[in-house]
Amino acid sequence: MPERIAEDINETSGTVADTLGKAIARAEEESWRGVIV
């Protein structure tokens, strides 16, 4: 879902949404790793 949100924001403002999207994706990846490992 975060990617979808980032895309919606991306239509409004580019770099901020990019940074936000990457930050969310990174945080999600890390939390998933914590759950799996």
CHARMM internal coordinates of N, CA and C (Angstrom, degrees):
IC EDIT
DIST 1 N 1 CA 1.4573
DIST 1 CA 1 C 1.5405
ANGL 1 N 1 CA 1 C 113.90
DIST 1 C 2 N 1.3293
ANGL 1 CA 1 C 2 N 119.15
DIHE 1 N 1 CA 1 C 2 N -40.96
DIST 2 N 2 CA 1.4723
ANGL 1 C 2 N 2 CA 119.50
DIHE 1 CA 1 C 2 N 2 CA -178.31
DIST 2 CA 2 C 1.5193
ANGL 2 N 2 CA 2 C 113.31
DIHE 1 C 2 N 2 CA 2 C -53.19
DIST 2 C 3 N 1.3472
ANGL 2 CA 2 C 3 N 116.36
DIHE 2 N 2 CA 2 C 3 N -37.28
DIST 3 N 3 CA 1.4608
ANGL 2 C 3 N 3 CA 119.72
DIHE 2 CA 2 C 3 N 3 CA 179.74
DIST 3 CA 3 C 1.5178
ANGL 3 N 3 CA 3 C 109.87
DIHE 2 C 3 N 3 CA 3 C -61.65
DIST 3 C 4 N 1.3209
ANGL 3 CA 3 C 4 N 116.39
DIHE 3 N 3 CA 3 C 4 N -39.01
DIST 4 N 4 CA 1.4538
ANGL 3 C 4 N 4 CA 121.26
DIHE 3 CA 3 C 4 N 4 CA -179.83
DIST 4 CA 4 C 1.5235
ANGL 4 N 4 CA 4 C 110.13
DIHE 3 C 4 N 4 CA 4 C -64.11
DIST 4 C 5 N 1.3273
ANGL 4 CA 4 C 5 N 116.18
DIHE 4 N 4 CA 4 C 5 N -42.74
DIST 5 N 5 CA 1.4592
ANGL 4 C 5 N 5 CA 120.91
DIHE 4 CA 4 C 5 N 5 CA 178.25
DIST 5 CA 5 C 1.5245
ANGL 5 N 5 CA 5 C 109.78
DIHE 4 C 5 N 5 CA 5 C -62.45
DIST 5 C 6 N 1.3307
ANGL 5 CA 5 C 6 N 116.31
DIHE 5 N 5 CA 5 C 6 N -44.44
DIST 6 N 6 CA 1.4564
ANGL 5 C 6 N 6 CA 121.24
DIHE 5 CA 5 C 6 N 6 CA -179.12
DIST 6 CA 6 C 1.5199
ANGL 6 N 6 CA 6 C 110.20
DIHE 5 C 6 N 6 CA 6 C -60.89
DIST 6 C 7 N 1.3245
ANGL 6 CA 6 C 7 N 117.33
DIHE 6 N 6 CA 6 C 7 N -39.19
DIST 7 N 7 CA 1.4573
ANGL 6 C 7 N 7 CA 121.24
DIHE 6 CA 6 C 7 N 7 CA 178.96
DIST 7 CA 7 C 1.5183
ANGL 7 N 7 CA 7 C 110.56
DIHE 6 C 7 N 7 CA 7 C -63.95
DIST 7 C 8 N 1.3282
ANGL 7 CA 7 C 8 N 116.96
DIHE 7 N 7 CA 7 C 8 N -42.76
DIST 8 N 8 CA 1.4607
ANGL 7 C 8 N 8 CA 120.74
DIHE 7 CA 7 C 8 N 8 CA 178.71
DIST 8 CA 8 C 1.5203
ANGL 8 N 8 CA 8 C 110.71
DIHE 7 C 8 N 8 CA 8 C -59.97
DIST 8 C 9 N 1.3476
ANGL 8 CA 8 C 9 N 115.91
DIHE 8 N 8 CA 8 C 9 N -44.63
DIST 9 N 9 CA 1.4595
ANGL 8 C 9 N 9 CA 120.25
DIHE 8 CA 8 C 9 N 9 CA 179.95
DIST 9 CA 9 C 1.5265
ANGL 9 N 9 CA 9 C 109.84
DIHE 8 C 9 N 9 CA 9 C -68.11
DIST 9 C 10 N 1.3205
ANGL 9 CA 9 C 10 N 115.91
DIHE 9 N 9 CA 9 C 10 N -35.43
DIST 10 N 10 CA 1.4610
ANGL 9 C 10 N 10 CA 122.05
DIHE 9 CA 9 C 10 N 10 CA -176.00
DIST 10 CA 10 C 1.5234
ANGL 10 N 10 CA 10 C 111.41
DIHE 9 C 10 N 10 CA 10 C -57.00
DIST 10 C 11 N 1.3255
ANGL 10 CA 10 C 11 N 117.01
DIHE 10 N 10 CA 10 C 11 N -33.45
DIST 11 N 11 CA 1.4584
ANGL 10 C 11 N 11 CA 120.50
DIHE 10 CA 10 C 11 N 11 CA 178.68
DIST 11 CA 11 C 1.5201
ANGL 11 N 11 CA 11 C 110.40
DIHE 10 C 11 N 11 CA 11 C -63.44
DIST 11 C 12 N 1.3263
ANGL 11 CA 11 C 12 N 116.60
DIHE 11 N 11 CA 11 C 12 N -29.67
DIST 12 N 12 CA 1.4600
ANGL 11 C 12 N 12 CA 120.77
DIHE 11 CA 11 C 12 N 12 CA -178.75
DIST 12 CA 12 C 1.5202
ANGL 12 N 12 CA 12 C 110.85
DIHE 11 C 12 N 12 CA 12 C -85.12
DIST 12 C 13 N 1.3383
ANGL 12 CA 12 C 13 N 117.56
DIHE 12 N 12 CA 12 C 13 N -53.35
DIST 13 N 13 CA 1.4660
ANGL 12 C 13 N 13 CA 121.62
DIHE 12 CA 12 C 13 N 13 CA -178.23
DIST 13 CA 13 C 1.5200
ANGL 13 N 13 CA 13 C 110.35
DIHE 12 C 13 N 13 CA 13 C -140.20
DIST 13 C 14 N 1.3116
ANGL 13 CA 13 C 14 N 116.19
DIHE 13 N 13 CA 13 C 14 N 130.78
DIST 14 N 14 CA 1.4641
ANGL 13 C 14 N 14 CA 121.13
DIHE 13 CA 13 C 14 N 14 CA -170.78
DIST 14 CA 14 C 1.5133
ANGL 14 N 14 CA 14 C 116.14
DIHE 13 C 14 N 14 CA 14 C -72.85
DIST 14 C 15 N 1.3364
ANGL 14 CA 14 C 15 N 116.64
DIHE 14 N 14 CA 14 C 15 N -71.18
DIST 15 N 15 CA 1.4586
ANGL 14 C 15 N 15 CA 119.86
DIHE 14 CA 14 C 15 N 15 CA -168.51
DIST 15 CA 15 C 1.5193
ANGL 15 N 15 CA 15 C 112.68
DIHE 14 C 15 N 15 CA 15 C -66.02
DIST 15 C 16 N 1.3249
ANGL 15 CA 15 C 16 N 117.35
DIHE 15 N 15 CA 15 C 16 N -38.40
DIST 16 N 16 CA 1.4659
ANGL 15 C 16 N 16 CA 120.24
DIHE 15 CA 15 C 16 N 16 CA -179.94
DIST 16 CA 16 C 1.5186
ANGL 16 N 16 CA 16 C 109.68
DIHE 15 C 16 N 16 CA 16 C -60.48
DIST 16 C 17 N 1.3255
ANGL 16 CA 16 C 17 N 116.45
DIHE 16 N 16 CA 16 C 17 N -46.63
DIST 17 N 17 CA 1.4638
ANGL 16 C 17 N 17 CA 121.22
DIHE 16 CA 16 C 17 N 17 CA -179.88
DIST 17 CA 17 C 1.5215
ANGL 17 N 17 CA 17 C 110.26
DIHE 16 C 17 N 17 CA 17 C -64.05
DIST 17 C 18 N 1.3188
ANGL 17 CA 17 C 18 N 116.68
DIHE 17 N 17 CA 17 C 18 N -39.57
DIST 18 N 18 CA 1.4696
ANGL 17 C 18 N 18 CA 120.49
DIHE 17 CA 17 C 18 N 18 CA 178.05
DIST 18 CA 18 C 1.5205
ANGL 18 N 18 CA 18 C 110.63
DIHE 17 C 18 N 18 CA 18 C -58.14
DIST 18 C 19 N 1.3183
ANGL 18 CA 18 C 19 N 114.76
DIHE 18 N 18 CA 18 C 19 N -50.56
DIST 19 N 19 CA 1.4648
ANGL 18 C 19 N 19 CA 119.92
DIHE 18 CA 18 C 19 N 19 CA -179.12
DIST 19 CA 19 C 1.5154
ANGL 19 N 19 CA 19 C 110.44
DIHE 18 C 19 N 19 CA 19 C -62.01
DIST 19 C 20 N 1.3224
ANGL 19 CA 19 C 20 N 115.88
DIHE 19 N 19 CA 19 C 20 N -46.02
DIST 20 N 20 CA 1.4658
ANGL 19 C 20 N 20 CA 120.78
DIHE 19 CA 19 C 20 N 20 CA -179.72
DIST 20 CA 20 C 1.5185
ANGL 20 N 20 CA 20 C 110.28
DIHE 19 C 20 N 20 CA 20 C -60.99
DIST 20 C 21 N 1.3255
ANGL 20 CA 20 C 21 N 116.40
DIHE 20 N 20 CA 20 C 21 N -46.63
DIST 21 N 21 CA 1.4607
ANGL 20 C 21 N 21 CA 120.85
DIHE 20 CA 20 C 21 N 21 CA -179.55
DIST 21 CA 21 C 1.5162
ANGL 21 N 21 CA 21 C 112.05
DIHE 20 C 21 N 21 CA 21 C -59.85
DIST 21 C 22 N 1.3262
ANGL 21 CA 21 C 22 N 115.65
DIHE 21 N 21 CA 21 C 22 N -44.29
DIST 22 N 22 CA 1.4657
ANGL 21 C 22 N 22 CA 119.25
DIHE 21 CA 21 C 22 N 22 CA 179.64
DIST 22 CA 22 C 1.5239
ANGL 22 N 22 CA 22 C 110.54
DIHE 21 C 22 N 22 CA 22 C -64.94
DIST 22 C 23 N 1.3277
ANGL 22 CA 22 C 23 N 116.36
DIHE 22 N 22 CA 22 C 23 N -40.20
DIST 23 N 23 CA 1.4697
ANGL 22 C 23 N 23 CA 120.40
DIHE 22 CA 22 C 23 N 23 CA -179.93
DIST 23 CA 23 C 1.5190
ANGL 23 N 23 CA 23 C 110.28
DIHE 22 C 23 N 23 CA 23 C -62.54
DIST 23 C 24 N 1.3347
ANGL 23 CA 23 C 24 N 116.28
DIHE 23 N 23 CA 23 C 24 N -45.06
DIST 24 N 24 CA 1.4691
ANGL 23 C 24 N 24 CA 120.71
DIHE 23 CA 23 C 24 N 24 CA 179.56
DIST 24 CA 24 C 1.5184
ANGL 24 N 24 CA 24 C 109.88
DIHE 23 C 24 N 24 CA 24 C -63.90
DIST 24 C 25 N 1.3293
ANGL 24 CA 24 C 25 N 116.73
DIHE 24 N 24 CA 24 C 25 N -46.36
DIST 25 N 25 CA 1.4667
ANGL 24 C 25 N 25 CA 120.88
DIHE 24 CA 24 C 25 N 25 CA -178.84
DIST 25 CA 25 C 1.5246
ANGL 25 N 25 CA 25 C 110.21
DIHE 24 C 25 N 25 CA 25 C -59.96
DIST 25 C 26 N 1.3190
ANGL 25 CA 25 C 26 N 116.02
DIHE 25 N 25 CA 25 C 26 N -42.43
DIST 26 N 26 CA 1.4573
ANGL 25 C 26 N 26 CA 120.60
DIHE 25 CA 25 C 26 N 26 CA -179.30
DIST 26 CA 26 C 1.5250
ANGL 26 N 26 CA 26 C 110.06
DIHE 25 C 26 N 26 CA 26 C -64.35
DIST 26 C 27 N 1.3125
ANGL 26 CA 26 C 27 N 116.64
DIHE 26 N 26 CA 26 C 27 N -45.63
DIST 27 N 27 CA 1.4672
ANGL 26 C 27 N 27 CA 121.09
DIHE 26 CA 26 C 27 N 27 CA -179.55
DIST 27 CA 27 C 1.5242
ANGL 27 N 27 CA 27 C 110.22
DIHE 26 C 27 N 27 CA 27 C -62.17
DIST 27 C 28 N 1.3395
ANGL 27 CA 27 C 28 N 115.96
DIHE 27 N 27 CA 27 C 28 N -41.27
DIST 28 N 28 CA 1.4603
ANGL 27 C 28 N 28 CA 120.02
DIHE 27 CA 27 C 28 N 28 CA -179.62
DIST 28 CA 28 C 1.5215
ANGL 28 N 28 CA 28 C 110.16
DIHE 27 C 28 N 28 CA 28 C -65.27
DIST 28 C 29 N 1.3292
ANGL 28 CA 28 C 29 N 116.49
DIHE 28 N 28 CA 28 C 29 N -44.77
DIST 29 N 29 CA 1.4643
ANGL 28 C 29 N 29 CA 120.94
DIHE 28 CA 28 C 29 N 29 CA 178.80
DIST 29 CA 29 C 1.5226
ANGL 29 N 29 CA 29 C 110.24
DIHE 28 C 29 N 29 CA 29 C -56.20
DIST 29 C 30 N 1.3254
ANGL 29 CA 29 C 30 N 115.81
DIHE 29 N 29 CA 29 C 30 N -47.19
DIST 30 N 30 CA 1.4631
ANGL 29 C 30 N 30 CA 120.37
DIHE 29 CA 29 C 30 N 30 CA -177.56
DIST 30 CA 30 C 1.5160
ANGL 30 N 30 CA 30 C 110.71
DIHE 29 C 30 N 30 CA 30 C -63.44
DIST 30 C 31 N 1.3308
ANGL 30 CA 30 C 31 N 117.25
DIHE 30 N 30 CA 30 C 31 N -42.22
DIST 31 N 31 CA 1.4636
ANGL 30 C 31 N 31 CA 119.20
DIHE 30 CA 30 C 31 N 31 CA -179.29
DIST 31 CA 31 C 1.5234
ANGL 31 N 31 CA 31 C 110.33
DIHE 30 C 31 N 31 CA 31 C -67.43
DIST 31 C 32 N 1.3466
ANGL 31 CA 31 C 32 N 117.10
DIHE 31 N 31 CA 31 C 32 N -36.63
DIST 32 N 32 CA 1.4635
ANGL 31 C 32 N 32 CA 119.89
DIHE 31 CA 31 C 32 N 32 CA 177.42
DIST 32 CA 32 C 1.5212
ANGL 32 N 32 CA 32 C 110.55
DIHE 31 C 32 N 32 CA 32 C -65.73
DIST 32 C 33 N 1.3231
ANGL 32 CA 32 C 33 N 116.56
DIHE 32 N 32 CA 32 C 33 N -40.50
DIST 33 N 33 CA 1.4604
ANGL 32 C 33 N 33 CA 120.76
DIHE 32 CA 32 C 33 N 33 CA 177.90
DIST 33 CA 33 C 1.5173
ANGL 33 N 33 CA 33 C 109.57
DIHE 32 C 33 N 33 CA 33 C -59.71
DIST 33 C 34 N 1.3224
ANGL 33 CA 33 C 34 N 116.16
DIHE 33 N 33 CA 33 C 34 N -42.06
DIST 34 N 34 CA 1.4546
ANGL 33 C 34 N 34 CA 120.82
DIHE 33 CA 33 C 34 N 34 CA 179.19
DIST 34 CA 34 C 1.5172
ANGL 34 N 34 CA 34 C 110.95
DIHE 33 C 34 N 34 CA 34 C -61.21
DIST 34 C 35 N 1.3346
ANGL 34 CA 34 C 35 N 116.26
DIHE 34 N 34 CA 34 C 35 N -39.04
DIST 35 N 35 CA 1.4669
ANGL 34 C 35 N 35 CA 120.24
DIHE 34 CA 34 C 35 N 35 CA -178.96
DIST 35 CA 35 C 1.5238
ANGL 35 N 35 CA 35 C 110.32
DIHE 34 C 35 N 35 CA 35 C -70.75
DIST 35 C 36 N 1.3364
ANGL 35 CA 35 C 36 N 116.41
DIHE 35 N 35 CA 35 C 36 N -44.92
DIST 36 N 36 CA 1.4670
ANGL 35 C 36 N 36 CA 120.80
DIHE 35 CA 35 C 36 N 36 CA -175.79
DIST 36 CA 36 C 1.5322
ANGL 36 N 36 CA 36 C 110.43
DIHE 35 C 36 N 36 CA 36 C -70.85
DIST 36 C 37 N 1.3306
ANGL 36 CA 36 C 37 N 116.79
DIHE 36 N 36 CA 36 C 37 N -46.26
DIST 37 N 37 CA 1.4665
ANGL 36 C 37 N 37 CA 121.40
DIHE 36 CA 36 C 37 N 37 CA -179.33
DIST 37 CA 37 C 1.5207
ANGL 37 N 37 CA 37 C 108.95
DIHE 36 C 37 N 37 CA 37 C -83.12
END
COOR INIT
IC SEED 1 N 1 CA 1 C
IC BUILD
